[in-house]
Structure formats: C-alpha cells, structure tokens
Amino acid sequence: MSIRQNHWMGADMRLLSVVLFIVEFVRGAVLVSLLPIYGAKTLGLSPDVIGVAISAHYLTDTLLKIVIGYLLDRFSPRLIVQISLVIALAGVYALQFAELPWMFIGAAAIYGIGMSPIWIVCLTKVKEEHRATQMGYLYTVWLFGLGSGPIVCNVLLDYSTSFTYLLLIVLSILAVALSFGMRKGELAAIQRIPLKEQMAALKERISAMKMLLPGMILQTTGASMLVPILPTFASEELGMSGIQYSILLTAGGLFAVGGMIPMGKLSDLLGGSRWFLVVGFGCFAAGLYMLAWGLSFWYCLVIAVALGLSYAAILPTWNAMLAQYVPPKQEGIGWGILSTIEGIGVMIGPVIGGVIALWGGETLVFWTSAALFGLIGLYYSTLKQSGVQ
C-alpha cells in the first residue's frame, strides 16, 4: 500500500496501536478469564455477582466516555492517557486484595475508569478517506489484543494463577511507560469551537441517527451477556478443557482479525452497504444458537470460525457508518457520546446474563443473545434511510 494511502498511520498512531493492543490484551484476560474463573473457582462467587463486577467495569468506563471526549478536545491526550493507564494499573493491582464481593466489584470499577480514553483517542485519528478500512485496522489491533488476552490467560491459569496475575501487572506497567512517548497534539482549532455550538451539532447528528440507536444498544447487550458465563459454559456444558476453550477463542479471533481489513476494504468499495450488517448479524445469531446445542468440539470449532467471519463483516461497516455522525473538529466528544450510547448495552448485558444464568441456566443466555442478534439483523434489513444504504 502506498505512503499516500497510509498517511494516517503516523508515528503517534503506531505507538497508540501498540498501547491499545497491550491494554486490550490485559482487559480481555481480566474480564473473560481472570474475573469469571477467579471469582467462581477461588472466591466462590455466584454468576450474578461476577456479572455485576463486569458491569461495574463497563459502567465506569462508559460513564466517563463523554467527559473524556470533552477533555480530549481541550487538554493533552498524552496526559489524559497517562493518568488513565495509571488508574487502570491500580485497578488490576487491587484485584489481589478483592476477598469480598464489594471489593471484587470495586476493583473492577476502578479498572473501568482507566480504560475509557485510549479507544477514543485512537478513533479521533481516523480520517474521512477509507473510513471502513481504517476502522478495520483499529479493530484488528483491538480484537487481536482482546482475543489473545483470554487465550493466553486460560492456558497460564492451568499452571499458575500468581504468574498469570504478575504478567498482567507487568503488561499494565509497560502500557504506562509507552504512553510517555505520545506527542501532545494540536488542540487550538478545537478549542475555538464554543461548547454550546458543539452540543447543538452533536444533538443534530444524534437525532439524524435515531434509527441506528436500537442496534447500538442491543448488539453490545447481546455480546456482553455472554462474558460472565463463557468459561463455565465451555467447561461444564460443553465439557471442554482450558486448552480446547483457548483453541476455540483462537480460531474465532484469528478469522475475525484476518477478515477485518479485507471486509473493511470491500465495504468501502461497495459504499458501506447495510447488507454487510444484515448478513453479519444473522450469521452471528445462528452461530450462537448452534453453540447452545452442546455439540462436539470440532463442530464448535467450525461455528467459532463462522462467528469470527461474521464479526469481521459487521464491525468495519458499522463503525464507518457511525463515523458519519461525528461532527468535524469535535471527534473527541463525538466519539465519547457514541461510545457512551453503545456502552449502555455493555453495562447492562453482564448483569442480565448473570441473572438469566442463575435463573434458567447458561444455555438460555446463549439463546437470548442469539435472539437479540437475529432481531438486529431483521431490523436493519427493513431500513433504507438514516444513513443505512
């Protein structure tokens, strides 16, 4: 690819990509493996408590996104990222002292505070040209980190919990150290836009995208419902070992990562067609429904691959579409608001998933999540306006 096509990939963006990978690696390991496994097997916590802890993480993460977006438009992104990563490190460090449920939930919440800025900072670097391709790149980094974290953590937890935890601490320290290499950036053009004008523009954009709001909330709800119960479902319902579970995550993650940029380019070529979303959501729903059947490992492996490809089809198109509603020169607060809207589902999903698992079993959580994704696909198949082509 030519230098002209990669002009958005400056030194600062490359550094941010490395930091993003590290923090998402740790986040994936903590949320998908450490919290559910440590909470259930070591602390003996019920699924609903684990779900509340995960929701507490996303609650603080989401509630801060608008504030962080506002601050990023006015202060040095480097300073904000540095402070936030130190807070994230404190949250991970505090987990070793979380012997009581409220401490467990509190440590997860503190960790969420530190995770807000880095993704928004990355999104503000995306340019108008080839948005889906650029989104595909960011999501490749994000997904590779988020997916490889629990894969590595699951394997290491079979041998040593203390070493696994120490690795996450060291990686969190490394992310803080790397953040000192960021540049301050230029903020003058953004500062000259009065807050009242920014909010008026954002209100107009959000009003225009009202037909997208159901999908923004329901898709994150459906996905996050599965987080508290995934490890125990794999071991108890599917009878898989930690290594087999890691293989499934690896297969799904590799195909999602491998398909992200090609799908983004194809979406750009076709003008961001909504049928990427319809087919992607539909296939994702079907895959989740079949996983709940309790099939053998090899069938589950094929389903995991299909889920990864479906995810790759959805994300670049979806976020390139959302980018149309971020006002120019207001990227920080714009992405902060959009991320907050999507974060509503992430906040409530783990709690809903934990309660459903406690009430009707983990299989019912998969069926419910599949139904939500199916409804989203059906919903967007009927839309022809509001930016959904």
N, C-alpha and C positions, 0 to 999 in steps of 0.2 A: 504493500500500500504506500502511496506517495506521501512525502512530507506535508504537502498541502492538505491531504485528507486527514493527517494526524496532527494538525496544528493545535488541536485542543489538548493533546497529550503532552503538556509541558512538564518540566521537572517537578513542579509542585503537585501536579496531578498524579505523576508516577509515585511520588512519596506518599500521597494520600491513599493511593491504591494499596500500597504495602501496609499502611496503618489500618486501613479498612479490613484487609484480609486478616490481620492479626486479631483485631478486636472482635470480628465476627467469628473467627475460629474459637476464641475463648467463650463468646456468648453462646454459640451452638453447643459447645462442650458443657457449659454450665446449665443451660436451660433444658436441653434434650437428654442429657445423660446424668450430670452430677446431681442436679436438684431432684429429679424423679427417683434415681437409683439410691442416692444417699438418703434422701428424705424417707423413702419407703422401706429400704432394707436396713439402714443403720439407725435412723431415728424412729422408725415405725409409724410414720405419719400416714394418714389416710389420703386417698386421691383428691378429696376436696381441699384439704389443707395445701397440698402441693400445687393444685390448680390456683388457689388464692395467691400463693407465693409467686408463681409465674405471672399471674395477672398484675400483682403489685409491681413487679419489674416493668411490665409494659405500661402500667398506669402512670408511673413517674416518668418513664421515657416519653410517653405520648403527651402528657400534660405540659411538659417543658418544651415541646417542639415549637409551639407558636412563639414562646418567649425567646427561645434560642434563635429562631429565624429572625426575629426582630433585632436581637443583639448582633447577629452576624452581619446585618445590614449597616451597623453603626460602629462596631468595635473590631479589633483584630481577630480574625478567625483562628489564628495561631494560638492566641492567649486563651480563647474560649475552649478550643480543642484540648489544650494542655490541662486546663483546670478540670475539664470533664473527665479526661482519662485518668487523672489522679483520683477523682471521686469513684470512678469505675474500679480502679485498683483497690480502693478502700472497701468497696462492696464485696469483691471477691475474697479479700483477706478476712473480712468479718465472718464469712461462712463457716470457718473452722470453730468459731465460738457459738454458732447457732444451735444450741442444745434444746431450746424451747421453741414451740411453733411461732410465737410472736417475734423471736429473734431470727428465725429462719425466714419469715416473711419480710422483716425489716431489712435484712442483708440483701435480699433480692430487690427490694425497693431502692435501696441506696445504689445498687449496681445499675438499675434502670436510669437513675439520674445522670450517671456518667456516660450513657450510651446515646444520648439524644443528638449531639452536634455533628458527629463525623459523617453520617449519611447525608444530612442536609448540605454540609459543606461540599461533598462530592457532587451532589445534584446541581448546585449552583455553578459548577464548572462545565456543565453540558451546554453545548451551543445549539443554535437553531438548525444548522445543516446536519442532516443524517442523525436526527434525534434518536430514532429507534436503534440504530447501530451503536451509538454512544451509550444509550441505556443498556443495550445488550452487553457491552463491555463492562460497565459498572456492576450489572447483575451477575456477570460471570465471576468477577472478583468476590462479590458479596456471597454468592451461592457456594463458591468453592470453599471460602472460609467457613461459612455457616454449616456446610455439609461435612467438611473434613474434620471439624472440631469434635462432634459426637462420635464419628467413626474411630478416630484415634483414641478418644476418651473411653469408649466402650471396651476396646482391646486392653488398654492400660489398666482400667479398673479391675479386670480379671486378675491382675498380678499385684498391683499396689495402689491403694487409694491415696496414700501420702505422696507418692511420686507423681501421680496424676495431678493432684492438687498443686504441688510445687511447680509443675510445668506451667499450669495456668497462671500462677503468680508471676513467674519469670517472664512469660509472654506479655502479661499486662504491663510489667515494668519496661519491657522493650518497646511497647507501643508509646508509652510516655516519653521515653528517650528519643524515639524517632520524630515525635511531634515537634521537637525543638528545631528540626531542620526546615519547618514550614516558613514561607515568607509571609509578611504581614498583609500584603494585598493592598489594592486601592479601593478606598471607600467614599471618596469625595462625591462622585456622581450620585451615589445612592443617598448620601446624607442630605442632598439638596431637595429631595422629594419630601414634602410635608407628610406627616403620619396620616392626617385626615384624607389627603388625596390617595395615599396608598390603600387605606381601608376601603375607600369608595371604589377604587379599581378592583380590589380583591372581591368585594361584595358583588360587583357586576359579573366577574368571572365565575364565581361560585354559583350565582343564580343561573348562569348560562349552562352550567354543567350538572344541573339538578337531576337529569336523567341518569347520570353516572353514579350518583351517590349510593343507591342500593348495592351496586356491585362493589364499591369501595369498602363498604362495611361488611357485607355478607361474606366476601371471599376471605377476608382476614379472620372473620369469626370462624368460618368453617375450617380453615387451616390450623388456627391456634387451639381449637378444641381438642386436637389430637396430641398436642405436646405433652400434657401430663400423663397420658396413658400409653404412649408408643412403646417404651421399653418393656413394660409389664405385659402389654398385649402380645408383643413379639415372643416373649419367653413363656408366658402362661397359656395363651390362646393358640399360638402358632407352634409352640414347642421348640423355638429356636435358641441356639446358643448365642453368646455375645458376639462371636466371630461371624456367625451367619447373619445376624442382625446388621453388623457392620458391612457385610458384603452387599446386603440389600440397599443400605444407605449409599454405599459407594457407587453401585450400579445406577441408581436413580440420579445421584448427584452428578456423575460423570456425563450421563446423557443430557441432563439439564444444562450443565456447563458447556458441553460440546455443542449443543444446539442453540444456545442463547444468541451468539453473534450471527450465525447464518440465518436464524429466524428473524433477527432484527433487520438484517440486510434485505431479506425477502419482503418483510413488512414495509420497509422504506420503498422498495421497488414497486409494490402494489398499492402504495398510498395509505398504509395503516388500516387495511380492511378489517371491519368488525368480525368477519368470519374467522379470523385467527382466534378471536376471543370465544366465539360460539363453539367452534370445534375443540379448542383447548379446554374450556370449562366442561364440555360434555364428556370428553375422554377422561378428564381428571375425575369426574363424578363416577364414571363407570369403573375406573381402576380402584377407587376407594371402596366401592360397593363389593367388588370381587375379592378384595383383600379380607373383607369381613367373613368370607365363606370358610376361612380356616384351611386353605389349600396347602399343598406341599411346598417345600422351599423353592423348587425350580419354577413352579407356576408363579409364586410370589416374586421371583426374580424377574420374570417377563413383565409382570404387572408394574414392578418398580421402574423398569426401563420405560414403559409406556407413560407412567406418571412423570418421569423426568422430561421426556419429549413434550408432553402436554404443557408442563410448566414453562419450558423454553419457548413455546409458541405464545403463551399468554403474556409474560412479563414485559418484553421489549415493546410490544404493541400497546399494552395497557399504559405503561408509564410515558411513552412518547405521546399518547393521546392526552394524558393528564398534563403534560408539559405545555400543551396549547393554552392552558388556562392559568399559567403563571405569568403575571404582568412583567414586561421588560424592566430591568433595573430594580426589581423587587423580589429577586429569586429567593433570598433567604426567608423572608416572612411568607412568601407564596408557597414554597415547598413545606414550610413549617405548618401552615394551615392544612394543606392537602395531606401531609403525613399524620396530622392530628385526627383528621376525619377517618383515614384508614385505620389509625390506631385504636379507634373506638371498638372495632371488632377484635383486635388483638387483646384489648383489656378484658373484654367480657368472655371471649372464647375459652380460655383455660378454666375459668370458673364454671361455665356451662358444661364443658367437657368433663370436669371432675365430678360435678353433681350428677350428670347423666350416668357416668360410670358407676358411681356409688349406688344409684337408684336402679338402673336397668342393665348394667354390665358394659364392658368396654366395646363389645361388638355393636351395641346400639349407638355408641359415639361415632363409629365409622359410618353407619347407615345415615345418621343425622347429618354428618359432614357431607357425605355423598349427595344427599338430597339438596343441601344448600347450593353446592356447586352446579348441580343439574338445573336448579331453578335460575341461577345466574345465567347459564348458557341459554336457557329458554327465553329469559327476559331480554337479553341482548340480541337474540335472533329476530325480535319484533321491532327493534329500534332502527330508524333510518335518518334520524335527525340528531341534534345536540352534539355534533362533532363525531358521531359514530357512523362511519360510512359503510 
